[in-house]
Amino acid sequence: MSRTDTRIIWISTVSSFGWQLMSTSDPVAAALVNRFTMNELGRADLERLIMERHKKSGVPIEFVQPDDLNPLLRRRLRRVRSKEMKQELLKEAFFDRLYSQFGQNIQMALLQWVRSVEMEGDSERMQVRMTQPLNLTFFSGFQLDQVFCHEGTTRTWSPFYRRVCCHRSDHVFAGNVYL
């Protein structure tokens, strides 16, 4: 970013923890940044964001009852007679679970939304099923250099799989090694 023309403005996002790490490790560079902190995203905000995005598709939606119902939701669904109220309860349960799993992470919540959606054949209705979140715990066994560099990567091979010029590859390679 520092080598970019002065007429270019960069907009970037980083978590608050990432920002703390960056501002501690390079306070001079952090001082040159205009920082805008977003308000916390609540459960209702996450639901509104996803549902407003979905409304643009124009496809009717149906929340499907999960196989692993918790007892409280099961009782509430038995008491409800109308299909609309049942859909509202299932929708509420879906977004409660989504928010408890991903909280402020909009990208992961959207990924989980996409994983939960399916269209049955010629059906004109989209079904949403509660799915288990992605299990990414296997990353915890890696060292940082293994996550950011291919095993056995050298400066010679790095430009080929990264699809960047050799000069730029050296910066990326060195940055990952020193991370």
N, CA and C atoms as a LAMMPS dump frame, in Angstrom:
ITEM: TIMESTEP
0
ITEM: NUMBER OF ATOMS
537
ITEM: BOX BOUNDS ff ff ff
-5.0000000000000000e+02 5.0000000000000000e+02
-5.0000000000000000e+02 5.0000000000000000e+02
-5.0000000000000000e+02 5.0000000000000000e+02
ITEM: ATOMS id mol type element x y z
1 1 1 N 0.821 -1.199 0
2 1 2 C 0 0 0
3 1 3 C 0.861 1.256 0
4 2 1 N 2.008 1.179 0.677
5 2 2 C 2.856 2.375 0.788
6 2 3 C 3.452 2.78 -0.552
7 3 1 N 3.529 1.865 -1.519
8 3 2 C 4.104 2.18 -2.827
9 3 3 C 3.054 2.652 -3.823
10 4 1 N 1.819 2.787 -3.392
11 4 2 C 0.732 3.2 -4.269
12 4 3 C 0.799 4.706 -4.518
13 5 1 N 0.35 5.101 -5.688
14 5 2 C 0.279 6.512 -6.049
15 5 3 C -0.551 7.26 -5.002
16 6 1 N -0.208 8.511 -4.741
17 6 2 C -0.888 9.297 -3.709
18 6 3 C -2.339 9.611 -4.058
19 7 1 N -2.719 9.436 -5.322
20 7 2 C -4.113 9.696 -5.716
21 7 3 C -5.021 8.499 -5.443
22 8 1 N -4.448 7.414 -4.997
23 8 2 C -5.204 6.198 -4.699
24 8 3 C -5.504 6.157 -3.209
25 9 1 N -6.731 5.849 -2.866
26 9 2 C -7.095 5.692 -1.457
27 9 3 C -7.413 4.217 -1.214
28 10 1 N -6.841 3.691 -0.18
29 10 2 C -7.064 2.297 0.187
30 10 3 C -8.11 2.238 1.296
31 11 1 N -9.035 1.318 1.156
32 11 2 C -10.005 1.054 2.216
33 11 3 C -9.829 -0.4 2.598
34 12 1 N -9.624 -0.633 3.854
35 12 2 C -9.325 -1.977 4.327
36 12 3 C -10.086 -2.223 5.625
37 13 1 N -10.341 -3.485 5.905
38 13 2 C -10.973 -3.824 7.177
39 13 3 C -10.057 -4.76 7.947
40 14 1 N -10.128 -4.653 9.249
41 14 2 C -9.345 -5.513 10.125
42 14 3 C -10.11 -5.631 11.444
43 15 1 N -9.994 -6.769 12.077
44 15 2 C -10.664 -6.94 13.372
45 15 3 C -9.98 -6.061 14.41
46 16 1 N -10.642 -5.839 15.513
47 16 2 C -10.046 -4.998 16.558
48 16 3 C -8.773 -5.636 17.115
49 17 1 N -8.745 -6.964 17.189
50 17 2 C -7.538 -7.642 17.667
51 17 3 C -6.396 -7.487 16.66
52 18 1 N -6.718 -7.608 15.381
53 18 2 C -5.708 -7.407 14.345
54 18 3 C -5.156 -5.998 14.373
55 19 1 N -6.034 -5.022 14.592
56 19 2 C -5.594 -3.632 14.652
57 19 3 C -4.673 -3.407 15.852
58 20 1 N -5.014 -4 16.98
59 20 2 C -4.157 -3.866 18.168
60 20 3 C -2.765 -4.425 17.894
61 21 1 N -2.709 -5.573 17.231
62 21 2 C -1.416 -6.173 16.893
63 21 3 C -0.633 -5.261 15.95
64 22 1 N -1.313 -4.753 14.914
65 22 2 C -0.637 -3.907 13.94
66 22 3 C -0.165 -2.597 14.569
67 23 1 N -1.019 -1.96 15.354
68 23 2 C -0.634 -0.674 15.938
69 23 3 C 0.472 -0.825 16.977
70 24 1 N 0.549 -1.982 17.618
71 24 2 C 1.628 -2.231 18.571
72 24 3 C 2.929 -2.538 17.86
73 25 1 N 2.853 -3.32 16.781
74 25 2 C 4.082 -3.719 16.085
75 25 3 C 4.657 -2.607 15.215
76 26 1 N 3.803 -1.718 14.681
77 26 2 C 4.303 -0.621 13.853
78 26 3 C 3.502 0.653 14.135
79 27 1 N 3.757 1.299 15.266
80 27 2 C 2.971 2.476 15.646
81 27 3 C 3.103 3.651 14.679
82 28 1 N 4.248 3.752 13.997
83 28 2 C 4.434 4.853 13.035
84 28 3 C 3.473 4.684 11.863
85 29 1 N 3.378 3.487 11.317
86 29 2 C 2.456 3.237 10.201
87 29 3 C 1.006 3.373 10.659
88 30 1 N 0.707 2.917 11.857
89 30 2 C -0.657 3.005 12.37
90 30 3 C -1.091 4.459 12.556
91 31 1 N -0.14 5.328 12.849
92 31 2 C -0.456 6.748 13.033
93 31 3 C -0.867 7.412 11.723
94 32 1 N -0.489 6.824 10.591
95 32 2 C -0.82 7.393 9.285
96 32 3 C -2.187 6.952 8.773
97 33 1 N -2.879 6.149 9.544
98 33 2 C -4.152 5.562 9.111
99 33 3 C -5.319 6.308 9.738
100 34 1 N -6.33 6.585 8.918
101 34 2 C -7.591 7.097 9.455
102 34 3 C -8.43 5.892 9.84
103 35 1 N -8.793 5.807 11.081
104 35 2 C -9.483 4.625 11.598
105 35 3 C -10.929 4.955 11.92
106 36 1 N -11.829 4.12 11.43
107 36 2 C -13.249 4.25 11.72
108 36 3 C -13.726 2.934 12.317
109 37 1 N -14.207 2.985 13.517
110 37 2 C -14.657 1.774 14.19
111 37 3 C -16.157 1.586 13.938
112 38 1 N -16.503 0.4 13.479
113 38 2 C -17.912 0.087 13.232
114 38 3 C -18.595 -0.235 14.553
115 39 1 N -19.877 0.07 14.613
116 39 2 C -20.658 -0.324 15.783
117 39 3 C -20.778 -1.835 15.813
118 40 1 N -20.991 -2.36 16.997
119 40 2 C -21.149 -3.807 17.104
120 40 3 C -22.4 -4.243 16.373
121 41 1 N -22.295 -5.383 15.755
122 41 2 C -23.395 -5.964 15.005
123 41 3 C -24.171 -6.886 15.931
124 42 1 N -25.446 -6.593 16.137
125 42 2 C -26.277 -7.427 16.994
126 42 3 C -26.947 -8.536 16.203
127 43 1 N -27.632 -9.408 16.893
128 43 2 C -28.31 -10.53 16.265
129 43 3 C -29.367 -10.051 15.273
130 44 1 N -30.149 -9.044 15.657
131 44 2 C -31.181 -8.497 14.763
132 44 3 C -30.553 -7.855 13.529
133 45 1 N -29.397 -7.222 13.709
134 45 2 C -28.699 -6.606 12.577
135 45 3 C -28.232 -7.667 11.587
136 46 1 N -27.719 -8.774 12.11
137 46 2 C -27.257 -9.862 11.248
138 46 3 C -28.42 -10.454 10.459
139 47 1 N -29.541 -10.661 11.136
140 47 2 C -30.736 -11.184 10.452
141 47 3 C -31.205 -10.213 9.375
142 48 1 N -31.273 -8.944 9.704
143 48 2 C -31.732 -7.936 8.743
144 48 3 C -30.8 -7.871 7.534
145 49 1 N -29.491 -7.928 7.78
146 49 2 C -28.514 -7.882 6.699
147 49 3 C -28.72 -9.047 5.73
148 50 1 N -28.855 -10.246 6.247
149 50 2 C -28.995 -11.425 5.395
150 50 3 C -30.355 -11.44 4.707
151 51 1 N -31.41 -11.117 5.428
152 51 2 C -32.749 -11.177 4.834
153 51 3 C -32.955 -10.071 3.789
154 52 1 N -32.391 -8.894 4.014
155 52 2 C -32.493 -7.821 3.014
156 52 3 C -31.739 -8.219 1.75
157 53 1 N -30.608 -8.85 1.931
158 53 2 C -29.842 -9.329 0.786
159 53 3 C -30.632 -10.395 0.038
160 54 1 N -31.283 -11.28 0.788
161 54 2 C -32.063 -12.347 0.154
162 54 3 C -33.295 -11.801 -0.581
163 55 1 N -33.944 -10.793 -0.03
164 55 2 C -35.155 -10.236 -0.656
165 55 3 C -34.91 -9.796 -2.095
166 56 1 N -33.689 -9.382 -2.38
167 56 2 C -33.358 -8.939 -3.742
168 56 3 C -33.462 -10.068 -4.753
169 57 1 N -33.347 -11.313 -4.294
170 57 2 C -33.454 -12.453 -5.204
171 57 3 C -34.906 -12.681 -5.637
172 58 1 N -35.866 -12.301 -4.8
173 58 2 C -37.27 -12.493 -5.121
174 58 3 C -37.754 -13.927 -4.963
175 59 1 N -36.92 -14.803 -4.437
176 59 2 C -37.284 -16.209 -4.279
177 59 3 C -37.932 -16.402 -2.912
178 60 1 N -39.125 -17.029 -2.88
179 60 2 C -39.75 -17.307 -1.575
180 60 3 C -38.87 -18.246 -0.751
181 61 1 N -38.961 -18.104 0.541
182 61 2 C -38.073 -18.855 1.429
183 61 3 C -38.894 -19.647 2.443
184 62 1 N -38.368 -20.815 2.8
185 62 2 C -39.025 -21.656 3.801
186 62 3 C -37.948 -22.202 4.735
187 63 1 N -38.129 -21.996 6.026
188 63 2 C -37.207 -22.53 7.012
189 63 3 C -37.673 -23.936 7.372
190 64 1 N -36.742 -24.898 7.262
191 64 2 C -37.062 -26.305 7.477
192 64 3 C -36.72 -26.69 8.908
193 65 1 N -37.605 -27.474 9.507
194 65 2 C -37.394 -27.921 10.875
195 65 3 C -36.177 -28.841 10.933
196 66 1 N -35.198 -28.531 11.803
197 66 2 C -33.991 -29.366 11.878
198 66 3 C -34.273 -30.698 12.573
199 67 1 N -33.405 -31.67 12.309
200 67 2 C -33.548 -32.985 12.941
201 67 3 C -33.185 -32.934 14.425
202 68 1 N -32.211 -32.105 14.759
203 68 2 C -31.731 -32.026 16.141
204 68 3 C -32.366 -30.841 16.888
205 69 1 N -33.689 -30.881 17.016
206 69 2 C -34.408 -29.806 17.711
207 69 3 C -34.1 -29.832 19.199
208 70 1 N -33.901 -28.666 19.768
209 70 2 C -33.773 -28.646 21.22
210 70 3 C -35.182 -28.73 21.822
211 71 1 N -35.306 -29.244 23.013
212 71 2 C -36.636 -29.492 23.605
213 71 3 C -37.517 -28.248 23.706
214 72 1 N -36.935 -27.106 24.011
215 72 2 C -37.722 -25.877 24.132
216 72 3 C -38.352 -25.497 22.792
217 73 1 N -37.572 -25.534 21.728
218 73 2 C -38.106 -25.205 20.404
219 73 3 C -39.152 -26.227 19.977
220 74 1 N -38.933 -27.484 20.295
221 74 2 C -39.911 -28.534 19.959
222 74 3 C -41.259 -28.249 20.619
223 75 1 N -41.233 -27.888 21.901
224 75 2 C -42.492 -27.562 22.606
225 75 3 C -43.164 -26.341 21.996
226 76 1 N -42.379 -25.323 21.694
227 76 2 C -42.951 -24.099 21.121
228 76 3 C -43.569 -24.379 19.751
229 77 1 N -42.931 -25.228 18.956
230 77 2 C -43.468 -25.561 17.629
231 77 3 C -44.76 -26.375 17.737
232 78 1 N -44.856 -27.24 18.751
233 78 2 C -46.085 -28.03 18.93
234 78 3 C -47.28 -27.159 19.292
235 79 1 N -47.036 -26.102 20.042
236 79 2 C -48.125 -25.215 20.476
237 79 3 C -48.661 -24.334 19.344
238 80 1 N -47.823 -24.07 18.367
239 80 2 C -48.195 -23.154 17.284
240 80 3 C -49.03 -23.892 16.247
241 81 1 N -50.109 -23.254 15.808
242 81 2 C -51.01 -23.864 14.827
243 81 3 C -50.784 -23.353 13.408
244 82 1 N -50.492 -22.077 13.284
245 82 2 C -50.381 -21.507 11.933
246 82 3 C -48.992 -21.75 11.355
247 83 1 N -48.96 -21.926 10.046
248 83 2 C -47.697 -22.153 9.35
249 83 3 C -46.803 -20.916 9.42
250 84 1 N -47.407 -19.722 9.404
251 84 2 C -46.638 -18.476 9.463
252 84 3 C -45.893 -18.351 10.791
253 85 1 N -46.574 -18.688 11.884
254 85 2 C -45.931 -18.605 13.199
255 85 3 C -44.828 -19.663 13.337
256 86 1 N -45.057 -20.841 12.757
257 86 2 C -44.054 -21.894 12.78
258 86 3 C -42.808 -21.43 12.013
259 87 1 N -43.022 -20.806 10.86
260 87 2 C -41.896 -20.282 10.076
261 87 3 C -41.151 -19.198 10.85
262 88 1 N -41.887 -18.362 11.556
263 88 2 C -41.261 -17.295 12.335
264 88 3 C -40.397 -17.879 13.46
265 89 1 N -40.885 -18.929 14.128
266 89 2 C -40.103 -19.581 15.179
267 89 3 C -38.842 -20.241 14.62
268 90 1 N -38.976 -20.915 13.479
269 90 2 C -37.818 -21.568 12.859
270 90 3 C -36.793 -20.535 12.381
271 91 1 N -37.289 -19.433 11.847
272 91 2 C -36.408 -18.347 11.405
273 91 3 C -35.653 -17.765 12.603
274 92 1 N -36.369 -17.53 13.677
275 92 2 C -35.758 -16.992 14.894
276 92 3 C -34.691 -17.953 15.433
277 93 1 N -34.997 -19.24 15.456
278 93 2 C -34.039 -20.241 15.944
279 93 3 C -32.809 -20.3 15.039
280 94 1 N -33.042 -20.209 13.73
281 94 2 C -31.925 -20.241 12.777
282 94 3 C -30.975 -19.082 13.03
283 95 1 N -31.501 -17.869 13.125
284 95 2 C -30.644 -16.699 13.299
285 95 3 C -30.056 -16.62 14.703
286 96 1 N -30.745 -17.158 15.712
287 96 2 C -30.153 -17.244 17.052
288 96 3 C -28.902 -18.111 17.008
289 97 1 N -29.021 -19.263 16.354
290 97 2 C -27.885 -20.181 16.258
291 97 3 C -26.765 -19.557 15.42
292 98 1 N -27.132 -18.932 14.31
293 98 2 C -26.139 -18.308 13.438
294 98 3 C -25.349 -17.246 14.196
295 99 1 N -26.058 -16.415 14.96
296 99 2 C -25.38 -15.354 15.702
297 99 3 C -24.533 -15.933 16.837
298 100 1 N -25.03 -16.97 17.499
299 100 2 C -24.234 -17.553 18.588
300 100 3 C -22.965 -18.214 18.052
301 101 1 N -23.014 -18.72 16.824
302 101 2 C -21.843 -19.362 16.235
303 101 3 C -20.834 -18.366 15.69
304 102 1 N -21.313 -17.29 15.047
305 102 2 C -20.404 -16.406 14.322
306 102 3 C -20.385 -14.97 14.805
307 103 1 N -21.358 -14.554 15.586
308 103 2 C -21.357 -13.219 16.169
309 103 3 C -21.117 -12.119 15.168
310 104 1 N -20.011 -11.397 15.335
311 104 2 C -19.681 -10.232 14.509
312 104 3 C -19.102 -10.575 13.145
313 105 1 N -18.807 -11.834 12.885
314 105 2 C -18.131 -12.219 11.657
315 105 3 C -19.137 -12.371 10.509
316 106 1 N -19.335 -11.298 9.761
317 106 2 C -20.332 -11.275 8.693
318 106 3 C -19.976 -12.26 7.588
319 107 1 N -18.709 -12.342 7.22
320 107 2 C -18.311 -13.251 6.14
321 107 3 C -18.606 -14.7 6.486
322 108 1 N -18.291 -15.118 7.697
323 108 2 C -18.565 -16.5 8.093
324 108 3 C -20.073 -16.743 8.206
325 109 1 N -20.805 -15.749 8.669
326 109 2 C -22.258 -15.893 8.76
327 109 3 C -22.869 -16.036 7.365
328 110 1 N -22.393 -15.262 6.403
329 110 2 C -22.88 -15.389 5.027
330 110 3 C -22.495 -16.728 4.414
331 111 1 N -21.297 -17.193 4.705
332 111 2 C -20.884 -18.512 4.217
333 111 3 C -21.79 -19.597 4.79
334 112 1 N -22.093 -19.493 6.077
335 112 2 C -22.981 -20.475 6.702
336 112 3 C -24.39 -20.383 6.105
337 113 1 N -24.846 -19.18 5.794
338 113 2 C -26.143 -18.98 5.151
339 113 3 C -26.176 -19.708 3.8
340 114 1 N -25.139 -19.511 3.009
341 114 2 C -25.069 -20.158 1.699
342 114 3 C -25.049 -21.679 1.847
343 115 1 N -24.344 -22.176 2.844
344 115 2 C -24.305 -23.622 3.095
345 115 3 C -25.66 -24.159 3.536
346 116 1 N -26.48 -23.323 4.149
347 116 2 C -27.762 -23.76 4.702
348 116 3 C -28.891 -23.754 3.68
349 117 1 N -28.676 -23.123 2.544
350 117 2 C -29.737 -22.917 1.556
351 117 3 C -29.704 -24.003 0.492
352 118 1 N -30.896 -24.471 0.107
353 118 2 C -30.978 -25.43 -1
354 118 3 C -32.281 -25.243 -1.756
355 119 1 N -32.217 -25.568 -3.04
356 119 2 C -33.393 -25.524 -3.912
357 119 3 C -33.672 -26.958 -4.336
358 120 1 N -34.886 -27.382 -4.168
359 120 2 C -35.287 -28.738 -4.536
360 120 3 C -35.77 -28.765 -5.983
361 121 1 N -35.023 -29.39 -6.864
362 121 2 C -35.426 -29.594 -8.254
363 121 3 C -36.047 -28.376 -8.903
364 122 1 N -37.318 -28.524 -9.331
365 122 2 C -38.034 -27.44 -10
366 122 3 C -38.772 -26.538 -9.026
367 123 1 N -38.546 -26.733 -7.753
368 123 2 C -39.229 -25.951 -6.735
369 123 3 C -38.92 -24.464 -6.902
370 124 1 N -39.922 -23.656 -6.699
371 124 2 C -39.731 -22.206 -6.775
372 124 3 C -39.488 -21.62 -5.388
373 125 1 N -39.328 -22.482 -4.422
374 125 2 C -39.137 -22.063 -3.039
375 125 3 C -37.764 -22.523 -2.553
376 126 1 N -37.061 -21.64 -1.861
377 126 2 C -35.758 -21.957 -1.315
378 126 3 C -35.943 -22.449 0.119
379 127 1 N -35.267 -23.538 0.45
380 127 2 C -35.343 -24.087 1.8
381 127 3 C -34.064 -23.781 2.556
382 128 1 N -34.232 -23.41 3.822
383 128 2 C -33.094 -23.106 4.684
384 128 3 C -33.084 -24.117 5.821
385 129 1 N -31.984 -24.846 5.93
386 129 2 C -31.821 -25.842 6.996
387 129 3 C -30.67 -25.428 7.902
388 130 1 N -30.854 -25.627 9.198
389 130 2 C -29.756 -25.368 10.128
390 130 3 C -28.688 -26.421 9.885
391 131 1 N -27.477 -25.984 9.627
392 131 2 C -26.368 -26.908 9.417
393 131 3 C -25.324 -26.677 10.498
394 132 1 N -24.486 -27.66 10.667
395 132 2 C -23.395 -27.526 11.631
396 132 3 C -22.366 -26.558 11.059
397 133 1 N -21.745 -25.743 11.9
398 133 2 C -20.731 -24.817 11.386
399 133 3 C -19.514 -25.567 10.875
400 134 1 N -18.78 -24.913 9.997
401 134 2 C -17.54 -25.497 9.504
402 134 3 C -16.598 -25.735 10.669
403 135 1 N -15.948 -26.871 10.665
404 135 2 C -14.983 -27.182 11.704
405 135 3 C -13.594 -26.813 11.185
406 136 1 N -13.082 -25.701 11.662
407 136 2 C -11.781 -25.216 11.211
408 136 3 C -10.691 -25.431 12.257
409 137 1 N -10.94 -26.32 13.201
410 137 2 C -9.965 -26.532 14.27
411 137 3 C -8.669 -27.145 13.764
412 138 1 N -8.696 -27.782 12.571
413 138 2 C -7.467 -28.371 12.058
414 138 3 C -6.387 -27.321 11.819
415 139 1 N -6.77 -26.039 11.665
416 139 2 C -5.78 -24.984 11.495
417 139 3 C -4.943 -24.783 12.754
418 140 1 N -5.489 -25.157 13.909
419 140 2 C -4.769 -24.901 15.157
420 140 3 C -3.479 -25.707 15.252
421 141 1 N -3.349 -26.784 14.501
422 141 2 C -2.141 -27.598 14.524
423 141 3 C -1.014 -27.063 13.663
424 142 1 N -1.287 -26.043 12.85
425 142 2 C -0.275 -25.493 11.954
426 142 3 C 0.507 -24.369 12.614
427 143 1 N 1.756 -24.243 12.218
428 143 2 C 2.541 -23.078 12.577
429 143 3 C 2.181 -21.987 11.571
430 144 1 N 2.406 -20.724 11.918
431 144 2 C 2.047 -19.631 11.018
432 144 3 C 2.709 -19.747 9.656
433 145 1 N 3.973 -20.174 9.612
434 145 2 C 4.641 -20.261 8.321
435 145 3 C 4.043 -21.366 7.458
436 146 1 N 3.433 -22.377 8.065
437 146 2 C 2.786 -23.432 7.295
438 146 3 C 1.451 -22.957 6.73
439 147 1 N 0.77 -22.106 7.465
440 147 2 C -0.522 -21.599 7.007
441 147 3 C -0.331 -20.63 5.851
442 148 1 N 0.679 -19.771 5.928
443 148 2 C 0.84 -18.72 4.94
444 148 3 C 1.741 -19.092 3.765
445 149 1 N 2.542 -20.109 3.884
446 149 2 C 3.411 -20.538 2.79
447 149 3 C 3.172 -22.013 2.514
448 150 1 N 3.257 -22.38 1.261
449 150 2 C 3.193 -23.802 0.926
450 150 3 C 4.428 -24.477 1.487
451 151 1 N 4.27 -25.711 1.928
452 151 2 C 5.401 -26.421 2.504
453 151 3 C 6.504 -26.566 1.455
454 152 1 N 7.704 -26.227 1.827
455 152 2 C 8.823 -26.352 0.909
456 152 3 C 8.886 -25.243 -0.126
457 153 1 N 8.097 -24.201 0.035
458 153 2 C 8.109 -23.112 -0.928
459 153 3 C 9.445 -22.387 -0.884
460 154 1 N 9.946 -22.1 -2.049
461 154 2 C 11.176 -21.311 -2.131
462 154 3 C 10.856 -20.021 -2.865
463 155 1 N 11.772 -19.105 -2.83
464 155 2 C 11.566 -17.84 -3.531
465 155 3 C 11.458 -18.066 -5.033
466 156 1 N 12.052 -19.126 -5.527
467 156 2 C 12.01 -19.41 -6.959
468 156 3 C 10.615 -19.854 -7.393
469 157 1 N 9.973 -20.715 -6.592
470 157 2 C 8.67 -21.267 -6.967
471 157 3 C 7.502 -20.391 -6.55
472 158 1 N 7.713 -19.527 -5.59
473 158 2 C 6.622 -18.703 -5.078
474 158 3 C 5.875 -17.915 -6.164
475 159 1 N 6.564 -17.265 -7.143
476 159 2 C 5.811 -16.491 -8.148
477 159 3 C 4.873 -17.351 -9.004
478 160 1 N 5.212 -18.621 -9.189
479 160 2 C 4.404 -19.47 -10.064
480 160 3 C 3.034 -19.781 -9.465
481 161 1 N 2.989 -20.139 -8.201
482 161 2 C 1.676 -20.462 -7.65
483 161 3 C 0.951 -19.241 -7.107
484 162 1 N 1.661 -18.164 -6.857
485 162 2 C 0.995 -16.941 -6.403
486 162 3 C 0.544 -16.058 -7.56
487 163 1 N 1.039 -16.341 -8.767
488 163 2 C 0.707 -15.586 -9.979
489 163 3 C 1.02 -14.094 -9.835
490 164 1 N 2.203 -13.797 -9.317
491 164 2 C 2.666 -12.414 -9.207
492 164 3 C 4.09 -12.352 -9.738
493 165 1 N 4.57 -11.143 -9.997
494 165 2 C 5.93 -10.979 -10.497
495 165 3 C 6.939 -11.359 -9.404
496 166 1 N 8.17 -11.655 -9.831
497 166 2 C 9.206 -12.104 -8.897
498 166 3 C 9.477 -11.08 -7.802
499 167 1 N 9.527 -9.787 -8.171
500 167 2 C 9.8 -8.738 -7.188
501 167 3 C 8.721 -8.722 -6.105
502 168 1 N 7.47 -8.763 -6.534
503 168 2 C 6.35 -8.734 -5.586
504 168 3 C 6.338 -10.016 -4.753
505 169 1 N 6.67 -11.124 -5.365
506 169 2 C 6.698 -12.398 -4.657
507 169 3 C 7.72 -12.38 -3.528
508 170 1 N 8.858 -11.714 -3.757
509 170 2 C 9.87 -11.616 -2.706
510 170 3 C 9.314 -10.91 -1.48
511 171 1 N 8.513 -9.845 -1.695
512 171 2 C 7.919 -9.126 -0.565
513 171 3 C 6.942 -10.028 0.173
514 172 1 N 6.094 -10.732 -0.564
515 172 2 C 5.115 -11.606 0.066
516 172 3 C 5.806 -12.742 0.8
517 173 1 N 6.797 -13.354 0.133
518 173 2 C 7.516 -14.466 0.722
519 173 3 C 8.225 -14.037 2.008
520 174 1 N 8.933 -12.92 1.946
521 174 2 C 9.673 -12.434 3.116
522 174 3 C 8.708 -12.05 4.229
523 175 1 N 7.596 -11.432 3.872
524 175 2 C 6.609 -11.051 4.875
525 175 3 C 6.041 -12.245 5.597
526 176 1 N 5.783 -13.338 4.88
527 176 2 C 5.244 -14.531 5.505
528 176 3 C 6.274 -15.235 6.363
529 177 1 N 7.514 -15.209 5.939
530 177 2 C 8.571 -15.868 6.706
531 177 3 C 8.788 -15.136 8.021
532 178 1 N 8.742 -13.797 7.99
533 178 2 C 9.003 -13.023 9.205
534 178 3 C 7.789 -12.861 10.089
535 179 1 N 6.645 -13.312 9.633
536 179 2 C 5.421 -13.194 10.436
537 179 3 C 5.59 -14.031 11.65
